[in-house]
Amino acid sequence: EFMPQVLKDVGTADLSSFIATLEKVSKDEKLIASVRKYAAQYEHLYAGRMAPDAEFYDAEGNVSKLSDYRGKVVYIDTWATWCGPCKREIPFLKTLEEAYHGKNIQFISVSTDKDVSAWKTFIARESMSGLQLHQSQEMEKTMSYLYVVNSIPRFMLIDEDGKIVSVDAPRPSSGEEIRAMIDRVLND
């Protein structure tokens, strides 16, 4: 009964301290084992871990990997053309990209669209800025699989060394919240 709320509240957050507290206050081994099992799914996505090397392709079919962008801070937008909340973030994302133009940051929008032609049409029609990519056709190499993306839009921030800052980064529409996070990573 308790787990659905934990899952909703924490998502991919590091549950280490939560588990330690739970172990102190509960004798329910079944519950503790359940929380540990859930947390194990996301341990590879905790801040400070190396970012899984997802694969993408651009509108011309050229393949790249996340590791190809090492040396730059990377802000990733995982989205789809049919997603209303995703499309509402686009103007804010464009503004954010303009604010950081010339800085050591790469903005990457990764489409999860099943209809690749719809994605290509959309990015051309909307004059999308940043690097427009589509996730790999091979499930084990996709953003959705490697980063356990089960809802979009989802934003992620990776540092210059390829380490995760956040796989649940603030949206561009958060304004100062995302700018402060990016500034901190750029200045580290």
C-alpha positions in Angstrom: 0.0 0.0 0.0 2.9 2.3 0.8 5.0 1.7 -2.3 2.8 3.4 -5.0 3.1 6.7 -3.1 6.9 6.3 -2.6 7.3 5.6 -6.4 5.2 8.6 -7.3 7.1 11.0 -4.9 10.7 10.0 -5.5 10.9 8.8 -9.1 14.6 8.3 -9.9 15.8 10.1 -6.7 18.6 8.5 -4.6 16.7 6.4 -1.9 19.8 5.6 0.2 18.9 7.9 3.1 15.2 6.9 2.9 16.1 3.2 3.1 18.4 3.9 6.1 15.6 5.7 7.9 13.1 3.0 7.0 15.4 0.3 8.4 15.6 2.3 11.7 11.9 2.8 12.1 10.4 -0.4 10.6 10.7 -4.1 11.2 8.7 -4.9 8.0 11.3 -6.8 6.0 8.9 -7.3 3.1 8.5 -3.5 2.8 12.2 -2.8 3.2 13.0 -5.4 0.5 10.4 -3.9 -1.8 11.9 -0.4 -1.4 15.4 -1.8 -2.0 14.3 -3.6 -5.1 12.7 -0.5 -6.5 15.8 1.6 -5.7 18.1 -0.9 -7.4 16.3 -0.1 -10.7 17.5 3.5 -10.5 20.9 3.3 -8.9 22.6 3.8 -12.2 20.8 7.1 -12.6 21.9 8.8 -9.3 23.7 12.1 -9.4 27.5 11.6 -9.8 27.2 8.3 -11.8 28.4 8.1 -15.4 25.5 8.8 -17.7 24.4 5.7 -19.7 25.5 6.1 -23.3 22.3 6.4 -25.1 22.3 6.4 -28.9 20.5 8.8 -31.3 20.2 9.7 -34.9 19.5 13.0 -36.6 17.0 13.8 -39.4 19.6 12.7 -42.0 20.1 9.4 -40.2 23.6 10.2 -38.7 24.1 8.3 -35.5 25.7 9.7 -32.4 26.0 8.7 -28.7 25.7 10.8 -25.6 29.4 10.2 -24.9 30.2 12.1 -28.2 29.2 15.3 -26.3 31.6 14.9 -23.4 33.5 18.0 -22.6 30.3 20.0 -22.7 27.5 20.3 -20.2 24.5 18.6 -21.8 20.8 19.5 -21.2 18.5 16.9 -22.6 14.8 17.3 -23.4 13.1 14.0 -23.9 9.8 14.7 -25.8 7.4 13.9 -28.6 5.5 15.9 -31.1 2.1 14.6 -29.9 2.8 15.7 -26.2 1.1 18.9 -25.2 3.2 19.6 -22.2 6.3 19.0 -24.3 5.3 21.5 -26.9 4.5 24.1 -24.2 8.1 23.9 -23.1 9.5 24.7 -26.6 9.4 28.5 -26.4 11.0 28.4 -22.9 13.7 26.0 -24.2 14.5 28.3 -27.1 14.9 31.2 -24.7 17.1 29.1 -22.5 19.3 28.1 -25.4 19.6 31.7 -26.5 20.7 32.7 -23.0 23.5 30.2 -23.0 24.6 30.7 -26.6 28.4 30.5 -26.8 28.7 28.8 -23.4 30.1 25.3 -22.9 26.6 23.7 -23.0 24.9 21.5 -25.6 21.1 21.5 -25.8 19.8 18.2 -27.1 16.1 17.4 -27.8 15.5 13.7 -28.1 12.3 12.6 -29.7 10.5 9.5 -28.6 8.0 9.7 -31.5 7.1 6.4 -33.2 6.2 8.3 -36.3 9.6 9.5 -37.4 8.2 11.4 -40.4 5.9 13.4 -38.0 9.0 14.3 -36.0 11.0 15.4 -39.1 8.0 17.5 -40.3 7.5 19.1 -36.9 11.2 20.1 -36.3 11.3 21.6 -39.8 8.0 23.5 -39.5 8.8 24.8 -36.0 12.4 25.8 -36.8 13.5 23.9 -33.7 16.8 25.1 -32.2 19.4 23.1 -30.4 20.4 19.6 -31.6 17.3 17.7 -32.8 17.8 13.9 -32.4 15.6 10.9 -32.3 16.3 8.0 -29.9 17.8 4.8 -31.2 15.7 2.2 -33.0 17.4 -0.4 -30.8 15.4 -0.5 -27.5 18.5 -1.2 -25.3 20.2 1.9 -26.6 17.2 4.3 -26.2 16.8 7.2 -23.7 13.5 5.6 -22.8 15.1 2.3 -21.8 18.4 3.5 -20.3 16.9 6.4 -18.4 13.7 4.7 -17.4 11.6 7.4 -19.1 8.0 6.6 -18.4 6.6 10.1 -18.8 7.5 13.1 -20.9 8.7 15.8 -21.1 11.7 14.8 -19.0 14.8 16.9 -18.7 18.2 15.8 -17.7 21.5 17.5 -17.0 24.9 15.9 -17.6 28.2 17.5 -16.6 31.3 17.9 -18.8 32.7 14.7 -17.6 29.6 12.7 -18.6 28.3 12.4 -15.1 24.7 12.8 -14.1 23.7 16.0 -12.4 20.0 15.2 -12.5 17.8 12.9 -14.6 14.8 14.8 -13.4 16.2 18.3 -14.0 13.9 21.4 -13.9 12.0 22.2 -17.0 13.0 25.3 -19.1 9.8 27.0 -17.9 11.1 26.9 -14.3 13.2 29.9 -15.2 15.7 30.7 -12.5 15.6 27.2 -11.1 17.1 25.6 -14.2 19.4 28.6 -14.8 20.8 28.3 -11.3 21.5 24.6 -11.8 23.1 25.1 -15.2 25.2 28.0 -13.9 26.4 25.9 -11.0 27.5 23.0 -13.3 29.1 25.4 -15.8 31.1 27.1 -13.0 32.3 23.9 -11.2 
